[in-house]
Amino acid sequence: MMTAVAIMLTVAFGSSLQRISGMGLGLVGGPILTLLLGPVQGIMVINVLACLNAALTTYTVREWVDWKKFALISSVMVIGSIPAAVLVSRVESSTLLIIVGASLLIALSIVVFGNRFVPRTEGKTPAVVAGVIGGFTNTLAGIAGPVITVYAQAARWPQQMYAATLQPIFMVGGAVSFIVKGLAGAGGGFSTDWLIWPAGIAGMVIGVTLGNLLAGKVSRTLAHRLSLIVAFGGAASALIRGIVS
């Protein structure tokens, strides 16, 4: 019950931040659910919830989505998902915690410190590369946002278009990651307590509702910073837990 409540609060917080700033559920939920449920089950759950949450959010921001960029990036995510699923299926839990925690910290550091050094890019190739890498990181650690953010900065996407286009990308990424890991036998049986699902869905509905109410009142920058702070803490905890194990 305590785990279910913690998951509901985590998902609500992450979903509200995602509605405001464009990403947040994977950043916040990935590290925390990894600690609560383990690196395999935790990321599988966040893949499913991220897919559902992104579907809800996509509907509310559909008029600002760049559907051509979405199609280009999401169509190649499966290419990166396959090697990540194989890695998850063959690595023991403590080592996977280290890999997931370190991957999260690297990705988050690139978002925080690397954007100013990213050169301007044009054409389809950078988008395809971002899609492949995003598929890998989403399957491994439940986050595609940092990778797509770096590409969006390099391609000079307008903020509103970037935040909106992330949502259907997350929807496809979550579905692809879950399906590929299931086919590769990387889900560890995917046996979780049934309470997790109503708790996660309730948290998602609460978060999206709050996000809609706060979208015009809380700055995207503040929401983004909050999600990054929580994500850094969770990733560091997962890394430390893996090393200690």
Phi, psi and chi 1 to 4 in degrees:
 res  aa     phi    psi   chi1   chi2   chi3   chi4
   1 MET       -  -43.5  179.7   62.9   72.4      -
   2 MET   -63.7  -38.8  -68.3  -59.6  -64.8      -
   3 THR   -64.2  -42.0  -60.5      -      -      -
   4 ALA   -62.8  -41.9      -      -      -      -
   5 VAL   -64.4  -42.6  171.4      -      -      -
   6 ALA   -62.0  -39.4      -      -      -      -
   7 ILE   -67.2  -41.1  -71.1  172.8      -      -
   8 MET   -60.9  -45.3 -177.2 -179.9   70.9      -
   9 LEU   -66.7  -40.6  -65.9  175.3      -      -
  10 THR   -62.8  -46.8  -61.1      -      -      -
  11 VAL   -65.9  -40.0  172.6      -      -      -
  12 ALA   -61.7  -45.0      -      -      -      -
  13 PHE   -64.0  -48.3 -178.8   54.2      -      -
  14 GLY   -65.4  -39.6      -      -      -      -
  15 SER   -66.3  -40.2  -63.8      -      -      -
  16 SER   -66.3  -40.7   62.2      -      -      -
  17 LEU   -64.6  -37.6  -69.2  176.8      -      -
  18 GLN   -66.5  -38.4 -176.5  157.5  -37.5      -
  19 ARG   -64.8  -33.9  174.1   61.2 -173.9   88.1
  20 ILE   -81.8  -46.7  -62.8  167.6      -      -
  21 SER  -107.6  -11.9   67.9      -      -      -
  22 GLY   109.2  -30.8      -      -      -      -
  23 MET  -147.7  157.2   61.6  178.9  176.9      -
  24 GLY   170.7  -38.5      -      -      -      -
  25 LEU   -65.6  -47.7 -179.7   55.1      -      -
  26 GLY   -66.4  -41.1      -      -      -      -
  27 LEU   -62.7  -46.7  -72.5  177.1      -      -
  28 VAL   -80.5  -46.9  172.8      -      -      -
  29 GLY   -72.6  -36.6      -      -      -      -
  30 GLY   -55.1  -57.2      -      -      -      -
  31 PRO   -63.8  -41.5  -22.2   33.1      -      -
  32 ILE   -71.8  -43.5  -65.8  177.8      -      -
  33 LEU   -68.4  -27.9  -94.8   66.3      -      -
  34 THR   -61.9  -40.7  -67.2      -      -      -
  35 LEU   -71.1  -37.4  -68.1  172.6      -      -
  36 LEU   -78.0  -39.7  -67.7  173.7      -      -
  37 LEU  -116.1   -9.1  -56.8  175.9      -      -
  38 GLY   102.1  161.4      -      -      -      -
  39 PRO   -69.2  -24.0   25.5  -34.3      -      -
  40 VAL   -87.1  -59.0  176.8      -      -      -
  41 GLN   -65.1  -39.6  -58.4  -66.7  -19.9      -
  42 GLY   -60.4  -44.6      -      -      -      -
  43 ILE   -73.4  -34.0  -61.1  -57.5      -      -
  44 MET   -61.0  -44.6  -72.6  -75.6  -81.4      -
  45 VAL   -63.4  -43.1  170.1      -      -      -
  46 ILE   -68.6  -31.0 -151.8   64.0      -      -
  47 ASN   -60.4  -45.8  -75.9  153.2      -      -
  48 VAL   -66.4  -49.0  174.4      -      -      -
  49 LEU   -65.1  -37.5  -66.3  177.0      -      -
  50 ALA   -64.8  -37.8      -      -      -      -
  51 CYS   -63.4  -47.3  178.6      -      -      -
  52 LEU   -65.7  -43.7  -63.7  174.6      -      -
  53 ASN   -63.3  -42.5  179.3   74.4      -      -
  54 ALA   -65.9  -33.9      -      -      -      -
  55 ALA   -64.0  -42.6      -      -      -      -
  56 LEU   -64.0  -45.2  -77.0  175.5      -      -
  57 THR   -69.7  -35.7  -51.5      -      -      -
  58 THR   -56.2  -40.5  -63.9      -      -      -
  59 TYR   -61.1  -36.9  179.6   77.0      -      -
  60 THR   -78.4  -19.6   65.6      -      -      -
  61 VAL  -121.0   17.1  -62.3      -      -      -
  62 ARG   -58.6  -30.7   60.8 -168.0 -177.9  -79.6
  63 GLU   -70.2  -16.5   60.4 -172.9  -68.9      -
  64 TRP  -104.4    1.6  -61.9  -61.6      -      -
  65 VAL   -74.2  135.4  174.0      -      -      -
  66 ASP   -88.2   94.9 -175.3  -27.2      -      -
  67 TRP   -68.9  -27.0  -67.5  105.6      -      -
  68 LYS   -69.6  -44.5  -70.3 -176.6  178.9  179.1
  69 LYS   -65.5  -39.5  -73.6  -76.7 -179.5   64.3
  70 PHE   -57.9  -47.4  153.1   71.7      -      -
  71 ALA   -63.6  -39.8      -      -      -      -
  72 LEU   -66.9  -46.3 -177.7   61.0      -      -
  73 ILE   -73.0  -46.9  -67.3  171.7      -      -
  74 SER   -70.7  -25.6   61.3      -      -      -
  75 SER   -68.7  -20.9   63.9      -      -      -
  76 VAL  -107.8    2.5  -63.8      -      -      -
  77 MET   -62.8  -31.7  -65.2 -174.8   82.8      -
  78 VAL   -61.7  -29.3   66.4      -      -      -
  79 ILE   -62.4  -39.7  -61.1  173.2      -      -
  80 GLY   -80.5  -24.9      -      -      -      -
  81 SER   -69.0  -34.4  -68.5      -      -      -
  82 ILE   -62.5  -53.2  -66.7  171.3      -      -
  83 PRO   -63.4  -32.2   19.4  -31.2      -      -
  84 ALA   -65.9  -40.4      -      -      -      -
  85 ALA   -64.5  -39.8      -      -      -      -
  86 VAL   -62.6  -41.8  172.8      -      -      -
  87 LEU   -61.9  -45.7 -179.5   64.3      -      -
  88 VAL   -61.1  -37.5  170.3      -      -      -
  89 SER   -74.5  -16.9   66.5      -      -      -
  90 ARG  -113.7   -3.1  -63.2 -172.9  178.9 -177.0
  91 VAL  -110.1  138.8  175.5      -      -      -
  92 GLU   -71.1  163.6   62.3 -180.0    7.9      -
  93 SER   -59.2  -47.8  178.9      -      -      -
  94 SER   -64.7  -40.1   58.8      -      -      -
  95 THR   -66.7  -37.7  -56.3      -      -      -
  96 LEU   -66.1  -37.2 -167.1   57.5      -      -
  97 LEU   -58.2  -42.7  -87.7  172.3      -      -
  98 ILE   -64.0  -45.3  -65.0  172.2      -      -
  99 ILE   -63.7  -45.6  -65.5  172.3      -      -
 100 VAL   -64.6  -47.6  169.4      -      -      -
 101 GLY   -61.0  -45.2      -      -      -      -
 102 ALA   -66.2  -40.2      -      -      -      -
 103 SER   -62.3  -42.7  -61.3      -      -      -
 104 LEU   -61.9  -45.6  -75.1  162.6      -      -
 105 LEU   -63.7  -40.1  -71.5  174.2      -      -
 106 ILE   -65.0  -47.0  -68.4  169.4      -      -
 107 ALA   -62.4  -43.3      -      -      -      -
 108 LEU   -66.4  -37.7  -66.5  168.0      -      -
 109 SER   -64.4  -37.1  -62.7      -      -      -
 110 ILE   -63.4  -42.0  -69.0  172.6      -      -
 111 VAL   -63.8  -44.0  169.7      -      -      -
 112 VAL   -75.5  -45.1  174.6      -      -      -
 113 PHE  -107.8  -16.9  -56.6  110.7      -      -
 114 GLY   -96.2  -17.1      -      -      -      -
 115 ASN   -59.3  -36.9  -79.9  -16.6      -      -
 116 ARG   -68.3  -18.5   70.3 -168.3   70.5  176.4
 117 PHE  -100.9    0.5  -55.2  110.8      -      -
 118 VAL   -80.3  122.5  176.0      -      -      -
 119 PRO   -73.6  160.1   27.8  -34.4      -      -
 120 ARG   -67.6  136.2 -174.0 -178.5 -178.8   92.0
 121 THR  -124.5  153.5   60.7      -      -      -
 122 GLU  -140.8  163.2  -63.8  179.1   -5.2      -
 123 GLY    91.0  179.6      -      -      -      -
 124 LYS   -85.5  -28.2  -65.1 -178.5  178.1  179.5
 125 THR   -58.0  -48.3  -59.4      -      -      -
 126 PRO   -59.9  -36.1  -23.9   35.1      -      -
 127 ALA   -66.0  -41.0      -      -      -      -
 128 VAL   -64.4  -44.8  170.2      -      -      -
 129 VAL   -60.4  -43.7  171.7      -      -      -
 130 ALA   -61.6  -39.3      -      -      -      -
 131 GLY   -64.4  -43.0      -      -      -      -
 132 VAL   -65.2  -48.1  172.7      -      -      -
 133 ILE   -65.9  -39.0  -62.0  174.5      -      -
 134 GLY   -62.5  -37.9      -      -      -      -
 135 GLY   -63.2  -38.5      -      -      -      -
 136 PHE   -66.1  -51.4 -178.4   86.6      -      -
 137 THR   -68.1  -31.4   58.4      -      -      -
 138 ASN   -69.9  -39.7 -164.4   63.3      -      -
 139 THR   -71.3  -37.6  -58.2      -      -      -
 140 LEU   -76.9  -46.1  179.1   66.3      -      -
 141 ALA  -128.0    2.4      -      -      -      -
 142 GLY    79.7   16.4      -      -      -      -
 143 ILE  -134.3  126.2   53.9  163.1      -      -
 144 ALA  -115.2  -16.6      -      -      -      -
 145 GLY   -53.9  -49.5      -      -      -      -
 146 PRO   -58.4  -40.2  -28.8   36.9      -      -
 147 VAL   -65.2  -47.2  176.0      -      -      -
 148 ILE   -66.7  -32.2  -50.5  -57.5      -      -
 149 THR   -63.2  -44.2  -62.7      -      -      -
 150 VAL   -61.2  -43.9  171.9      -      -      -
 151 TYR   -62.9  -43.5  166.0   69.8      -      -
 152 ALA   -61.2  -38.2      -      -      -      -
 153 GLN   -65.1  -42.8  -69.0  -74.0  -24.3      -
 154 ALA   -67.8  -34.8      -      -      -      -
 155 ALA   -85.2   -3.2      -      -      -      -
 156 ARG    59.4   47.3  -56.1  -60.9 -170.2  -95.6
 157 TRP   -68.3  140.2  -80.7   10.5      -      -
 158 PRO   -61.6  143.2  -21.7   33.1      -      -
 159 GLN   -55.3  -44.7  170.3   63.0   29.1      -
 160 GLN   -64.7  -41.1 -167.9  173.2   46.7      -
 161 MET   -67.5  -41.4 -179.7 -170.8  -65.8      -
 162 TYR   -61.1  -49.9  146.4   74.1      -      -
 163 ALA   -62.7  -36.9      -      -      -      -
 164 ALA   -73.7  -43.1      -      -      -      -
 165 THR   -69.0  -26.2  -52.4      -      -      -
 166 LEU   -58.5  -33.0  -82.0  178.2      -      -
 167 GLN   -64.9  -53.5  -54.4  -44.2  -52.0      -
 168 PRO   -66.2  -26.8   21.5  -32.4      -      -
 169 ILE   -64.3  -44.7  -69.8  173.8      -      -
 170 PHE   -62.8  -37.4  -70.9  158.0      -      -
 171 MET   -61.6  -49.0 -179.2  176.6   63.4      -
 172 VAL   -66.8  -42.5  172.0      -      -      -
 173 GLY   -60.4  -43.3      -      -      -      -
 174 GLY   -63.5  -43.3      -      -      -      -
 175 ALA   -65.5  -44.8      -      -      -      -
 176 VAL   -62.5  -45.6  166.5      -      -      -
 177 SER   -61.3  -43.9  -64.9      -      -      -
 178 PHE   -64.3  -46.0 -179.5   80.6      -      -
 179 ILE   -66.4  -45.5  -67.6  169.5      -      -
 180 VAL   -63.9  -42.7  169.1      -      -      -
 181 LYS   -66.2  -35.7  -79.7 -168.7  -75.1 -167.9
 182 GLY   -64.3  -43.7      -      -      -      -
 183 LEU   -68.5  -32.0  -67.2  174.6      -      -
 184 ALA   -85.6   -1.2      -      -      -      -
 185 GLY    69.9   27.9      -      -      -      -
 186 ALA   -99.2   10.4      -      -      -      -
 187 GLY   -91.3   -0.5      -      -      -      -
 188 GLY    59.6   29.9      -      -      -      -
 189 GLY    85.1  -19.4      -      -      -      -
 190 PHE    45.5   55.6 -163.2   44.3      -      -
 191 SER  -106.8  105.6   54.4      -      -      -
 192 THR  -122.2  156.6   58.4      -      -      -
 193 ASP   -60.9  136.9 -167.1  -66.7      -      -
 194 TRP   -61.2  -26.0   69.4  -90.0      -      -
 195 LEU   -62.9  -23.9  -81.6  173.2      -      -
 196 ILE   -61.5  -37.5  -72.6  173.3      -      -
 197 TRP   -71.1  -51.0  -62.2  111.0      -      -
 198 PRO   -62.1  -34.3   16.2  -27.8      -      -
 199 ALA   -65.1  -45.0      -      -      -      -
 200 GLY   -65.5  -43.0      -      -      -      -
 201 ILE   -67.6  -39.7  -67.8  171.2      -      -
 202 ALA   -62.7  -44.1      -      -      -      -
 203 GLY   -61.6  -37.6      -      -      -      -
 204 MET   -65.4  -45.6 -175.6  172.4   55.6      -
 205 VAL   -64.3  -43.0  172.1      -      -      -
 206 ILE   -61.1  -45.4  -67.2  169.2      -      -
 207 GLY   -64.3  -44.8      -      -      -      -
 208 VAL   -65.0  -39.7  171.6      -      -      -
 209 THR   -63.4  -47.1  -57.6      -      -      -
 210 LEU   -63.0  -40.0  -75.3  174.6      -      -
 211 GLY   -61.6  -40.6      -      -      -      -
 212 ASN   -63.3  -38.1  -74.5  -29.0      -      -
 213 LEU   -72.0  -34.7  -66.8  174.2      -      -
 214 LEU   -95.0   -7.1  -63.4  173.7      -      -
 215 ALA   -55.8  -36.0      -      -      -      -
 216 GLY   -93.0   -2.7      -      -      -      -
 217 LYS  -112.1  -28.5  -59.5  175.5 -177.5  178.4
 218 VAL  -107.7  131.3  176.7      -      -      -
 219 SER   -68.3  146.5   70.8      -      -      -
 220 ARG   -59.4  -36.6  -66.7  177.2 -175.8  -89.7
 221 THR   -62.5  -45.5  -58.2      -      -      -
 222 LEU   -63.7  -45.4  175.7   59.4      -      -
 223 ALA   -61.6  -41.2      -      -      -      -
 224 HIS   -63.3  -43.0 -173.1   54.4      -      -
 225 ARG   -64.9  -40.3  -74.3  176.4  179.6  171.2
 226 LEU   -61.6  -44.0  -74.9  172.5      -      -
 227 SER   -64.7  -38.0   63.0      -      -      -
 228 LEU   -67.3  -39.8  -71.6  174.5      -      -
 229 ILE   -62.4  -47.9  -70.1  169.3      -      -
 230 VAL   -63.1  -41.2  174.4      -      -      -
 231 ALA   -64.6  -42.3      -      -      -      -
 232 PHE   -60.2  -43.9  -95.1  112.2      -      -
 233 GLY   -62.9  -45.0      -      -      -      -
 234 GLY   -66.1  -40.7      -      -      -      -
 235 ALA   -65.2  -42.6      -      -      -      -
 236 ALA   -63.4  -39.2      -      -      -      -
 237 SER   -64.3  -42.3  -62.1      -      -      -
 238 ALA   -63.1  -42.2      -      -      -      -
 239 LEU   -61.6  -47.6  177.1   62.6      -      -
 240 ILE   -63.8  -41.5  -66.9  168.7      -      -
 241 ARG   -62.5  -41.3 -179.6  175.3  168.8 -176.7
 242 GLY   -64.2  -42.2      -      -      -      -
 243 ILE   -64.4  -43.8  -67.2  171.6      -      -
 244 VAL   -63.6  -40.1  171.4      -      -      -
 245 SER   -64.2      -  -63.1      -      -      -
